[in-house]
């Protein structure tokens, strides 16, 4: 356990941020799974929702920006192939 006041604060902050990041990462993964399992119009709608989450995760460094771009590209290719 930290003894220094600033270290205690850092611990509180990191715990809070870890919980928030875990929630967002989970939502992101679920959205990606939904796109992969959907077909037709449902896939296009799920893709639009997933893109928003992917972009936000990339901006907030929950996933790396290049990983976000690659994921969006692969999902777009998948959805385009289903039409």
GUKE-660287 format. One record per atom (N, C-alpha, C, O): residue in one letter; atom name; x, y, z. Coordinates in steps of 0.2 Angstrom, whole numbers. Example, Ala and Ser with C-alpha at 12.3 -4.5 7.8 and 13.67 -1.06 7.14 Angstrom:
# GUKE-660287
+--------+-------+-------+-------+-------+
: residu : atome :    px :    py :    pz :
+--------+-------+-------+-------+-------+
:      a :     N :    66 :   -28 :    39 :
:      a :    CA :    62 :   -22 :    39 :
:      a :     C :    66 :   -16 :    39 :
:      a :     O :    71 :   -17 :    42 :
:      s :     N :    64 :   -11 :    35 :
:      s :    CA :    68 :    -5 :    36 :
:      s :     C :    64 :     0 :    39 :
:      s :     O :    67 :     6 :    40 :
+--------+-------+-------+-------+-------+
//
This chain:
# GUKE-660287
+--------+-------+-------+-------+-------+
: residu : atome :    px :    py :    pz :
+--------+-------+-------+-------+-------+
:      x :     N :     4 :    -6 :     0 :
:      x :    CA :     0 :     0 :     0 :
:      x :     C :     4 :     6 :     0 :
:      x :     O :    10 :     6 :     3 :
:      x :     N :     2 :    11 :    -4 :
:      x :    CA :     6 :    17 :    -4 :
:      x :     C :     6 :    21 :     3 :
:      x :     O :     1 :    21 :     6 :
:      x :     N :    12 :    24 :     4 :
:      x :    CA :    12 :    28 :    10 :
:      x :     C :    12 :    36 :     9 :
:      x :     O :    10 :    40 :    13 :
:      x :     N :    13 :    38 :     3 :
:      x :    CA :    14 :    45 :     1 :
:      x :     C :     7 :    47 :    -2 :
:      x :     O :     3 :    43 :    -6 :
:      x :     N :     5 :    53 :     0 :
:      x :    CA :    -2 :    55 :    -2 :
:      x :     C :    -3 :    55 :   -10 :
:      x :     O :    -9 :    53 :   -12 :
:      x :     N :     2 :    57 :   -13 :
:      x :    CA :     1 :    57 :   -21 :
:      x :     C :     0 :    50 :   -24 :
:      x :     O :    -3 :    49 :   -29 :
:      x :     N :     4 :    46 :   -21 :
:      x :    CA :     3 :    39 :   -23 :
:      x :     C :    -4 :    36 :   -21 :
:      x :     O :    -6 :    32 :   -25 :
:      x :     N :    -6 :    38 :   -16 :
:      x :    CA :   -13 :    35 :   -14 :
:      x :     C :   -18 :    38 :   -19 :
:      x :     O :   -23 :    35 :   -22 :
:      x :     N :   -17 :    44 :   -21 :
:      x :    CA :   -22 :    47 :   -26 :
:      x :     C :   -21 :    44 :   -33 :
:      x :     O :   -26 :    43 :   -36 :
:      x :     N :   -15 :    43 :   -35 :
:      x :    CA :   -13 :    39 :   -41 :
:      x :     C :   -17 :    32 :   -41 :
:      x :     O :   -20 :    30 :   -46 :
:      x :     N :   -17 :    29 :   -35 :
:      x :    CA :   -20 :    22 :   -35 :
:      x :     C :   -27 :    23 :   -36 :
:      x :     O :   -30 :    19 :   -40 :
:      x :     N :   -30 :    28 :   -33 :
:      x :    CA :   -38 :    29 :   -34 :
:      x :     C :   -39 :    31 :   -41 :
:      x :     O :   -44 :    28 :   -44 :
:      x :     N :   -35 :    35 :   -44 :
:      x :    CA :   -37 :    37 :   -51 :
:      x :     C :   -36 :    31 :   -56 :
:      x :     O :   -40 :    30 :   -60 :
:      x :     N :   -31 :    27 :   -55 :
:      x :    CA :   -30 :    22 :   -59 :
:      x :     C :   -35 :    16 :   -59 :
:      x :     O :   -37 :    13 :   -64 :
:      x :     N :   -38 :    15 :   -53 :
:      x :    CA :   -43 :    11 :   -52 :
:      x :     C :   -49 :    13 :   -55 :
:      x :     O :   -53 :     9 :   -59 :
:      x :     N :   -51 :    19 :   -55 :
:      x :    CA :   -57 :    22 :   -58 :
:      x :     C :   -56 :    22 :   -66 :
:      x :     O :   -61 :    20 :   -69 :
:      x :     N :   -50 :    23 :   -68 :
:      x :    CA :   -49 :    23 :   -75 :
:      x :     C :   -49 :    16 :   -78 :
:      x :     O :   -51 :    15 :   -84 :
:      x :     N :   -46 :    12 :   -74 :
:      x :    CA :   -46 :     5 :   -76 :
:      x :     C :   -53 :     2 :   -77 :
:      x :     O :   -55 :    -1 :   -82 :
:      x :     N :   -58 :     4 :   -73 :
:      x :    CA :   -65 :     2 :   -73 :
:      x :     C :   -68 :     5 :   -79 :
:      x :     O :   -72 :     1 :   -83 :
:      x :     N :   -67 :    11 :   -80 :
:      x :    CA :   -70 :    14 :   -86 :
:      x :     C :   -67 :    11 :   -93 :
:      x :     O :   -71 :    10 :   -97 :
:      x :     N :   -61 :    10 :   -93 :
:      x :    CA :   -58 :     7 :   -99 :
:      x :     C :   -60 :     0 :  -100 :
:      x :     O :   -62 :    -2 :  -106 :
:      x :     N :   -61 :    -3 :   -95 :
:      x :    CA :   -63 :   -10 :   -96 :
:      x :     C :   -71 :   -10 :   -99 :
:      x :     O :   -72 :   -15 :  -103 :
:      x :     N :   -75 :    -6 :   -96 :
:      x :    CA :   -82 :    -5 :   -99 :
:      x :     C :   -82 :    -4 :  -106 :
:      x :     O :   -85 :    -7 :  -110 :
:      x :     N :   -78 :     1 :  -108 :
:      x :    CA :   -78 :     3 :  -115 :
:      x :     C :   -75 :    -2 :  -119 :
:      x :     O :   -77 :    -3 :  -125 :
:      x :     N :   -70 :    -5 :  -117 :
:      x :    CA :   -67 :   -11 :  -121 :
:      x :     C :   -72 :   -16 :  -122 :
:      x :     O :   -72 :   -19 :  -127 :
:      x :     N :   -75 :   -18 :  -117 :
:      x :    CA :   -81 :   -23 :  -117 :
:      x :     C :   -86 :   -21 :  -122 :
:      x :     O :   -88 :   -25 :  -126 :
:      x :     N :   -88 :   -15 :  -122 :
:      x :    CA :   -93 :   -13 :  -127 :
:      x :     C :   -91 :   -13 :  -134 :
:      x :     O :   -94 :   -15 :  -138 :
:      x :     N :   -85 :   -11 :  -135 :
:      x :    CA :   -81 :   -12 :  -141 :
:      x :     C :   -81 :   -19 :  -144 :
:      x :     O :   -83 :   -20 :  -150 :
:      x :     N :   -79 :   -23 :  -140 :
:      x :    CA :   -79 :   -30 :  -142 :
:      x :     C :   -85 :   -33 :  -144 :
:      x :     O :   -86 :   -37 :  -149 :
:      x :     N :   -90 :   -31 :  -140 :
:      x :    CA :   -97 :   -34 :  -141 :
:      x :     C :  -100 :   -31 :  -148 :
:      x :     O :  -103 :   -35 :  -151 :
:      x :     N :   -98 :   -25 :  -149 :
:      x :    CA :  -101 :   -22 :  -155 :
:      x :     C :   -97 :   -25 :  -161 :
:      x :     O :  -101 :   -26 :  -166 :
:      x :     N :   -91 :   -27 :  -161 :
:      x :    CA :   -87 :   -30 :  -166 :
:      x :     C :   -90 :   -37 :  -167 :
:      x :     O :   -91 :   -39 :  -173 :
:      x :     N :   -92 :   -40 :  -162 :
:      x :    CA :   -95 :   -47 :  -163 :
:      x :     C :  -102 :   -47 :  -166 :
:      x :     O :  -103 :   -51 :  -170 :
:      x :     N :  -105 :   -42 :  -164 :
:      x :    CA :  -112 :   -41 :  -167 :
:      x :     C :  -112 :   -40 :  -175 :
:      x :     O :  -116 :   -42 :  -178 :
:      x :     N :  -107 :   -36 :  -177 :
:      x :    CA :  -106 :   -35 :  -184 :
:      x :     C :  -104 :   -41 :  -188 :
:      x :     O :  -107 :   -43 :  -193 :
:      x :     N :   -99 :   -45 :  -185 :
:      x :    CA :   -97 :   -51 :  -188 :
:      x :     C :  -103 :   -56 :  -188 :
:      x :     O :  -103 :   -60 :  -193 :
:      x :     N :  -107 :   -56 :  -183 :
:      x :    CA :  -113 :   -61 :  -184 :
:      x :     C :  -119 :   -59 :  -188 :
:      x :     O :  -123 :   -63 :  -189 :
:      x :     N :  -119 :   -52 :  -189 :
:      x :    CA :  -125 :   -50 :  -192 :
:      x :     C :  -125 :   -51 :  -200 :
:      x :     O :  -119 :   -52 :  -203 :
:      x :     N :  -130 :   -51 :  -203 :
:      x :    CA :  -130 :   -51 :  -211 :
:      x :     C :  -135 :   -46 :  -214 :
:      x :     O :  -139 :   -43 :  -210 :
:      x :     N :  -133 :   -44 :  -220 :
:      x :    CA :  -137 :   -39 :  -224 :
:      x :     C :  -138 :   -32 :  -220 :
:      x :     O :  -133 :   -29 :  -218 :
:      x :     N :  -144 :   -29 :  -220 :
:      x :    CA :  -145 :   -23 :  -217 :
:      x :     C :  -143 :   -22 :  -210 :
:      x :     O :  -141 :   -17 :  -208 :
:      x :     N :  -144 :   -28 :  -206 :
:      x :    CA :  -142 :   -28 :  -199 :
:      x :     C :  -135 :   -27 :  -198 :
:      x :     O :  -132 :   -24 :  -194 :
:      x :     N :  -131 :   -30 :  -203 :
:      x :    CA :  -124 :   -29 :  -203 :
:      x :     C :  -122 :   -22 :  -204 :
:      x :     O :  -117 :   -19 :  -200 :
:      x :     N :  -125 :   -18 :  -208 :
:      x :    CA :  -123 :   -11 :  -210 :
:      x :     C :  -125 :    -7 :  -204 :
:      x :     O :  -121 :    -2 :  -202 :
:      x :     N :  -130 :    -8 :  -201 :
:      x :    CA :  -132 :    -4 :  -195 :
:      x :     C :  -128 :    -6 :  -189 :
:      x :     O :  -126 :    -1 :  -186 :
:      x :     N :  -126 :   -12 :  -188 :
:      x :    CA :  -121 :   -14 :  -183 :
:      x :     C :  -114 :   -11 :  -184 :
:      x :     O :  -111 :    -9 :  -180 :
:      x :     N :  -112 :   -11 :  -191 :
:      x :    CA :  -106 :    -8 :  -192 :
:      x :     C :  -106 :     0 :  -191 :
:      x :     O :  -101 :     2 :  -188 :
:      x :     N :  -111 :     3 :  -192 :
:      x :    CA :  -111 :    11 :  -191 :
:      x :     C :  -110 :    12 :  -183 :
:      x :     O :  -107 :    16 :  -181 :
:      x :     N :  -114 :     8 :  -179 :
:      x :    CA :  -113 :     8 :  -172 :
:      x :     C :  -106 :     7 :  -170 :
:      x :     O :  -103 :    10 :  -165 :
:      x :     N :  -103 :     1 :  -172 :
:      x :    CA :   -96 :    -1 :  -170 :
:      x :     C :   -91 :     4 :  -172 :
:      x :     O :   -86 :     5 :  -169 :
:      x :     N :   -92 :     8 :  -178 :
:      x :    CA :   -87 :    13 :  -180 :
:      x :     C :   -86 :    18 :  -175 :
:      x :     O :   -81 :    21 :  -174 :
:      x :     N :   -92 :    20 :  -172 :
:      x :    CA :   -92 :    26 :  -167 :
:      x :     C :   -88 :    23 :  -161 :
:      x :     O :   -84 :    27 :  -159 :
:      x :     N :   -89 :    17 :  -159 :
:      x :    CA :   -86 :    15 :  -153 :
:      x :     C :   -78 :    14 :  -154 :
:      x :     O :   -74 :    15 :  -150 :
:      x :     N :   -77 :    11 :  -160 :
:      x :    CA :   -70 :    10 :  -162 :
:      x :     C :   -66 :    17 :  -163 :
:      x :     O :   -60 :    18 :  -160 :
:      x :     N :   -69 :    22 :  -166 :
:      x :    CA :   -66 :    29 :  -166 :
:      x :     C :   -65 :    31 :  -159 :
:      x :     O :   -59 :    34 :  -158 :
:      x :     N :   -70 :    31 :  -155 :
:      x :    CA :   -69 :    34 :  -148 :
:      x :     C :   -63 :    30 :  -144 :
:      x :     O :   -59 :    33 :  -141 :
:      x :     N :   -63 :    23 :  -145 :
:      x :    CA :   -58 :    20 :  -142 :
:      x :     C :   -51 :    21 :  -144 :
:      x :     O :   -46 :    22 :  -140 :
:      x :     N :   -50 :    23 :  -151 :
:      x :    CA :   -44 :    25 :  -154 :
:      x :     C :   -42 :    32 :  -151 :
:      x :     O :   -36 :    33 :  -149 :
:      x :     N :   -47 :    36 :  -151 :
:      x :    CA :   -45 :    43 :  -148 :
:      x :     C :   -43 :    43 :  -141 :
:      x :     O :   -39 :    47 :  -139 :
:      x :     N :   -46 :    39 :  -137 :
:      x :    CA :   -45 :    39 :  -130 :
:      x :     C :   -39 :    34 :  -128 :
:      x :     O :   -38 :    32 :  -122 :
:      x :     N :   -36 :    31 :  -133 :
:      x :    CA :   -31 :    26 :  -132 :
:      x :     C :   -33 :    20 :  -128 :
:      x :     O :   -29 :    17 :  -125 :
:      x :     N :   -39 :    18 :  -129 :
:      x :    CA :   -41 :    11 :  -126 :
:      x :     C :   -38 :     6 :  -131 :
:      x :     O :   -36 :     0 :  -128 :
:      x :     N :   -38 :     7 :  -137 :
:      x :    CA :   -34 :     3 :  -142 :
:      x :     C :   -30 :     8 :  -146 :
:      x :     O :   -32 :    14 :  -146 :
:      x :     N :   -25 :     5 :  -149 :
:      x :    CA :   -20 :     9 :  -153 :
:      x :     C :   -24 :    12 :  -159 :
:      x :     O :   -28 :     9 :  -162 :
:      x :     N :   -22 :    18 :  -161 :
:      x :    CA :   -26 :    21 :  -167 :
:      x :     C :   -25 :    17 :  -173 :
:      x :     O :   -30 :    16 :  -177 :
:      x :     N :   -19 :    14 :  -174 :
:      x :    CA :   -19 :     9 :  -180 :
:      x :     C :   -23 :     3 :  -180 :
:      x :     O :   -25 :     1 :  -185 :
:      x :     N :   -24 :     0 :  -174 :
:      x :    CA :   -28 :    -5 :  -172 :
:      x :     C :   -35 :    -4 :  -174 :
:      x :     O :   -39 :    -8 :  -177 :
:      x :     N :   -37 :     2 :  -172 :
:      x :    CA :   -44 :     5 :  -173 :
:      x :     C :   -45 :     5 :  -180 :
:      x :     O :   -50 :     3 :  -183 :
:      x :     N :   -40 :     8 :  -184 :
:      x :    CA :   -41 :     9 :  -191 :
:      x :     C :   -41 :     2 :  -195 :
:      x :     O :   -45 :     1 :  -199 :
:      x :     N :   -37 :    -2 :  -193 :
:      x :    CA :   -37 :    -9 :  -196 :
:      x :     C :   -43 :   -13 :  -195 :
:      x :     O :   -46 :   -16 :  -199 :
:      x :     N :   -46 :   -12 :  -189 :
:      x :    CA :   -52 :   -16 :  -187 :
:      x :     C :   -58 :   -13 :  -191 :
:      x :     O :   -62 :   -17 :  -194 :
:      x :     N :   -58 :    -6 :  -192 :
:      x :    CA :   -64 :    -3 :  -196 :
:      x :     C :   -63 :    -5 :  -203 :
:      x :     O :   -68 :    -7 :  -206 :
:      x :     N :   -57 :    -6 :  -205 :
:      x :    CA :   -56 :    -8 :  -212 :
:      x :     C :   -58 :   -15 :  -213 :
:      x :     O :   -62 :   -16 :  -218 :
:      x :     N :   -57 :   -19 :  -209 :
:      x :    CA :   -59 :   -26 :  -210 :
:      x :     C :   -66 :   -27 :  -209 :
:      x :     O :   -69 :   -31 :  -213 :
:      x :     N :   -69 :   -24 :  -205 :
:      x :    CA :   -76 :   -24 :  -204 :
:      x :     C :   -80 :   -21 :  -210 :
:      x :     O :   -85 :   -24 :  -212 :
:      x :     N :   -77 :   -16 :  -213 :
:      x :    CA :   -80 :   -13 :  -219 :
:      x :     C :   -80 :   -18 :  -225 :
:      x :     O :   -85 :   -19 :  -228 :
:      x :     N :   -74 :   -21 :  -225 :
:      x :    CA :   -73 :   -26 :  -230 :
:      x :     C :   -78 :   -32 :  -230 :
:      x :     O :   -81 :   -34 :  -235 :
:      x :     N :   -79 :   -34 :  -223 :
:      x :    CA :   -84 :   -39 :  -222 :
:      x :     C :   -91 :   -37 :  -224 :
:      x :     O :   -95 :   -41 :  -227 :
:      x :     N :   -93 :   -31 :  -222 :
:      x :    CA :  -100 :   -29 :  -223 :
:      x :     C :  -101 :   -28 :  -230 :
:      x :     O :  -106 :   -30 :  -233 :
:      x :     N :   -96 :   -25 :  -234 :
:      x :    CA :   -97 :   -24 :  -241 :
:      x :     C :   -97 :   -31 :  -245 :
:      x :     O :  -101 :   -31 :  -250 :
:      x :     N :   -94 :   -36 :  -242 :
:      x :    CA :   -94 :   -42 :  -246 :
:      x :     C :  -101 :   -46 :  -245 :
:      x :     O :  -103 :   -51 :  -249 :
:      x :     N :  -105 :   -44 :  -240 :
:      x :    CA :  -111 :   -47 :  -238 :
:      x :     C :  -117 :   -44 :  -243 :
:      x :     O :  -122 :   -47 :  -243 :
:      x :     N :  -116 :   -38 :  -246 :
:      x :    CA :  -121 :   -35 :  -249 :
:      x :     C :  -122 :   -38 :  -256 :
:      x :     O :  -126 :   -36 :  -260 :
+--------+-------+-------+-------+-------+
//
